[in-house]
Amino acid sequence: MKTVGIITSGGDAPGMNAAIHSIVTTASFHNIQCIGFERGYNGLIDDIHHDLTLANVKHISHLGGTILKSARCPRMLEQKYRNQVIETLINNSIDGLIVIGGDGSFQGAHLLSQITDIPIIGVPGTIDNDIDGSDYTIGFDTASNTALDAIDKIRDTADAFERIFIIEVMGRHSGQLALNVGIAAEAEQIICPEMAIDPHLIVQNIAQHINSYLIDNGHASYIIVAAENTYPDGALALAELLTKQIGIECRASVLGHMQRGGLASCADRTLATKLGAFAVESLISGYNNVMSGQVNGQLTLTELEKTGLGTKQVDPYLLNIYTNKLN
């Protein structure tokens, strides 16, 4: 193996740059050249790339975002564009490809692996922490801390005005962020997909809990942490309905893309370093169509087609703690 291609694809996540740094430094140790393709699969389709050397990846691990840029790529759904990716890899003498991204990125990587013998390794980078095959994904820890910091600040003003707040966090279709951050913030209520709550009963259930909470605690702040896509019409609509239901003003705050930015945490940098290096070593060892991950402290490889099965669960003990708190 002489040349490795690298892309960052899909939603950006703090720690992606640390993964790039680790891949390049590990590859350099093995006398392997690295080429970075820009804007995910778009760079592979359009052959937009530049060399990645030790010099130009120096001191990038702390940076949020990705120096290779990222993007969605609907064109990858078409066979003709996947064929163009293979042409680009061949024209640039790429002996192995490393894809840093999430579920959609790995679906694209798996499709490519069906039409080429060039080995492909995935590295899980997404704040949603919804990838099967790794306990944590790169970016989750930083996003959790960002969301927690925001909620702590909102708690201050909620206390001052004795107000009810709904804070919507990201997560796509997973409650990993909502549950972890909600527990850490001592939220009075958490809403996430894993709780299997009937959307039509959400307003009624929360209103009942708020009323009983205020009876026990008097006028007080009340924080609801909600995973995006849990309530069909979003946090703003939920806040409006709750206000009408209980007669107390309820405000919504959608944290949005701020969760994807910021300096990568120590945990994300070290995880990215391990998984990036392991990806290179796995390529050298002849592995293909797999993702590097960490489970129970051990580095593991998972077939790319199995990384998006949706079998990954939120921490059952944390979920039980929250359930006991409500009762």
C-alpha positions, -999 to 999 in steps of 0.1 A, spaced: 0 0 0 15 33 -12 -13 58 -13 -44 63 8 -74 85 0 -93 103 27 -127 120 28 -150 135 54 -186 131 45 -221 140 57 -226 161 88 -194 175 103 -184 165 138 -157 179 162 -128 155 161 -128 148 124 -96 169 120 -80 148 148 -89 117 128 -73 132 97 -42 140 117 -40 105 130 -45 89 96 -18 110 80 8 106 108 2 68 110 4 65 72 36 85 72 51 61 97 45 33 72 57 54 43 22 58 28 12 89 10 -22 105 18 -45 124 -6 -75 143 7 -106 147 -15 -127 177 -7 -164 179 2 -169 142 7 -179 121 -22 -183 152 -44 -145 155 -44 -142 119 -55 -167 123 -83 -151 156 -95 -115 146 -87 -108 176 -64 -80 168 -41 -47 178 -26 -18 160 -8 -20 157 29 14 159 45 27 160 81 32 198 76 -3 206 65 -21 185 92 1 199 121 -19 213 150 -54 207 135 -67 182 161 -84 208 183 -103 224 154 -140 219 148 -153 212 113 -130 195 88 -101 208 68 -113 187 39 -148 202 41 -179 181 39 -212 178 20 -241 156 13 -239 139 -21 -272 128 -37 -253 119 -68 -239 88 -51 -273 72 -55 -267 70 -92 -244 42 -106 -228 64 -132 -214 87 -104 -202 58 -83 -183 46 -115 -167 81 -116 -155 77 -80 -138 45 -90 -122 62 -120 -109 89 -97 -94 64 -73 -77 45 -101 -64 77 -119 -48 88 -86 -33 54 -78 -53 51 -46 -46 18 -29 -71 23 -1 -99 47 9 -108 59 44 -143 75 48 -149 95 80 -186 100 85 -219 85 96 -246 61 84 -252 77 50 -215 79 43 -210 43 51 -239 33 29 -220 50 0 -188 33 10 -205 -1 10 -220 5 -25 -185 14 -37 -170 -18 -23 -194 -38 -45 -178 -25 -77 -141 -22 -68 -113 -42 -52 -98 -11 -37 -103 -16 1 -124 9 20 -124 15 58 -149 37 77 -142 59 107 -174 68 127 -177 106 129 -211 119 139 -225 138 169 -256 116 169 -237 85 182 -261 63 163 -236 41 145 -236 3 153 -201 -11 160 -187 16 183 -198 26 218 -191 62 209 -187 81 177 -163 110 171 -180 143 179 -206 130 204 -187 140 235 -180 176 223 -216 180 211 -229 167 245 -207 193 264 -218 221 240 -255 212 246 -250 209 283 -233 243 286 -262 259 267 -288 242 289 -270 252 321 -272 288 309 -309 285 300 -315 270 335 -302 303 350 -328 324 332 -355 298 337 -348 300 375 -349 338 374 -383 339 357 -397 306 371 -402 296 335 -407 264 315 -382 257 287 -381 231 260 -345 226 246 -344 207 214 -311 189 207 -299 171 176 -297 133 172 -315 126 139 -335 96 149 -316 87 181 -320 99 217 -283 95 226 -277 132 230 -311 140 246 -308 113 273 -272 119 282 -275 157 282 -309 156 299 -296 135 328 -265 156 332 -285 188 332 -310 174 358 -338 181 333 -373 176 347 -384 159 315 -367 141 286 -383 132 253 -365 109 229 -375 81 204 -364 53 226 -391 61 251 -417 51 225 -441 79 235 -473 83 215 -469 117 199 -506 124 205 -501 119 243 -469 139 247 -486 172 255 -511 156 279 -484 136 297 -460 165 301 -488 189 312 -498 164 339 -462 161 351 -457 199 351 -488 204 372 -479 178 398 -443 192 398 -454 227 405 -477 215 433 -448 198 450 -422 225 443 -441 257 440 -431 282 413 -399 268 398 -380 264 366 -389 233 345 -365 221 318 -376 197 290 -348 182 268 -363 169 235 -345 150 208 -353 164 173 -379 146 153 -396 132 185 -425 156 184 -438 158 148 -441 196 146 -410 204 166 -402 222 199 -418 255 189 -451 239 183 -449 218 214 -442 249 235 -472 267 221 -495 237 228 -481 233 263 -487 270 270 -523 267 260 -527 234 280 -513 246 313 -518 283 311 -482 290 319 -458 305 293 -435 278 278 -405 288 257 -386 267 232 -349 269 223 -336 249 194 -299 245 198 -294 234 162 -260 234 144 -241 250 173 -238 214 186 -217 205 156 -191 233 161 -165 241 186 -131 229 197 -130 191 199 -129 177 235 -101 156 249 -123 125 246 -131 131 210 -95 139 201 -82 107 217 -110 85 202 -104 100 167 -67 94 171 -72 57 180 -98 50 153 -79 69 126 -47 50 133 -66 17 135 -81 24 101 -47 27 85 -34 -4 103 -65 -23 91 -59 -13 55 -23 -25 58 -35 -58 72 -58 -63 42 -92 -55 57 -119 -41 34 -155 -29 37 -154 -25 75 -155 3 100 -130 9 128 -147 12 162 -143 8 199 -165 -15 220 -159 -20 257 -125 -3 254 -114 -27 226 -107 -17 190 -131 -36 167 -140 -39 130 -176 -40 119 -188 -47 84 -200 -14 68 -234 -28 59 -240 -36 96 -231 -1 109 -266 13 101 -288 -15 114 -302 8 141 -296 -18 168 -276 5 190 -295 14 222 -292 43 246 -277 34 280 -304 13 297 -292 22 332 -294 59 324 -329 54 310 -339 35 341 -326 63 363 -347 88 344 -378 66 346 -374 62 383 -371 99 387 -405 105 371 -422 80 393 
